[in-house]
Amino acid sequence: MSENIESRYDISIKISDDYYKAMLSIEFLKPDVTIKSEEVVKLLKDKNVTFGLKFNVIEAICKNQQSVYNEVVAEGNPHENGIDASIEYLYGKDHKIKPQVMEDGKVDFKNIGFVEIIKENEVIAVKTPATKGKSGTTVTGKVIRAKDGKDAPFKVGKNVKISEDGLSVIAECDGSVVVENDRISIIKVLEVRKDIGIETGNIKFHGQVIINGNVTDGYEVDCDGDLVINGVVEGARIKATGDVVISRGIQGHDNADIYCGRNLTSNFINSCHVVCRGDIESGAIMNSVVKCDGKVSVKGKKGLIVGGEISCKNDIEAQVIGSELGVITSIKLGVDVEIVEELKNLSIEVKELIEMHAKLDKSLKLLKVKMEQNPDDERSLFMYKKYSSSFIEMDTQLTEKRQRLKMLNELVNNIRGAKLSARMIYPGTRVKIGSSNYYVKHELTYVSIMKEKGEIVARTY
């Protein structure tokens, strides 16, 4: 800038941090002076501002001859990064079942919207494709390359296909949609419109099964998927790797054997043996042996647990537990005594192994020094090889026992949160949490039984 210009104006040019704008500030130092747009353009070029010049703005500033502050006189084309692709699941992703509690306190176990059926050639999921990025140019003329959006590839499993344009997942058959870890599959559905009995024989199916009838005494249903029974299960054997819904309940006659790989929902459970790897929800559990890896919720107007033995790793919630007749009802929460004993013994074993491991490591280091000092010492070499083999074996053993110890500690820690809650608990109810026992000797109302500081306590709520 010339001395003459500087004496007439206090002028400065500022470029934004992203180089997409150039701003002009000018303060007139003397009255009745003029400035030409060519002078301003030259000043901009001296600052390497060559792209996106706003000549109309520059000319207006020169014509008005008024001071301005940070007036944008050049503007580049900002780059635009592309948008990542996204997938919308039309079926399967967020589908949930939930029994409805009626106004009279009863629970409707029928209308729960459990099965979500899809037909062949229906669209299961759609993709919004990624967009391309648009490059930009700064006011200094530099081209800024934009990033393209990332693709979101479909993960497809059985009985589905990707459309020709790559933007949809389509069902190849009738069935039920399953989305696990974003992988989409169709499980074929077997629907039986009659009782499972002499006309059908036992049922074994690799997929979801819907039975619109009863499962009668002595028959079996085994399915690799979810199972819906819109009737009663009698003295039958039921096995399913997925969820099980039994709308009218289980009347087992002490011969029913139920295995559920996920969550079990049944109107009532009576005189049967149940193993459930998820949660159990029912209107009543009577005279049954139940083992549950999740939590047990006995809801509805009765909400009764009476007789039998219920083992549950998490909470048990019911309206009434036991009966006025003092029927023995056994409740076990958390882990069994065997787990507590194993944890105690394993802790000692791990401690001893760590000490032996450290001693063996020290011996190996000493033998190594001996061999370096006397390479011909065959005894030291023999002992080194022997100790090395033992060290590797001990290291593997220690790793396995530590993993088992960690798992057992997590199980024991979970006991602290497990509790039994009910509106009424009658005498005759026995509660075991870990290695501790609690016998209900008189009626308890609105109470939660839990373990605190190593002791089982009953607290009202």
Helices and strands as residue ranges (DSSP letters): H 3-8, E 9-15, E 21-28, H 37-46, H 55-64, E 68-75, E 86-89, E 100-101, E 107-108, E 117-118, E 123-128, E 136-137, E 143-144, E 155-156, E 160-162, E 168-171, E 175-180, E 183-187, E 189-192, E 203-205, E 208-211, E 220-223, E 227-229, E 237-240, E 244-246, E 250-260, E 264-266, E 269-276, E 280-282, E 284-286, E 289-292, E 296-298, E 304-306, E 309-312, E 316-321, E 329-333, H 337-373, H 378-415, E 419-425, E 429-433, E 436-439, E 444-452, E 455-460
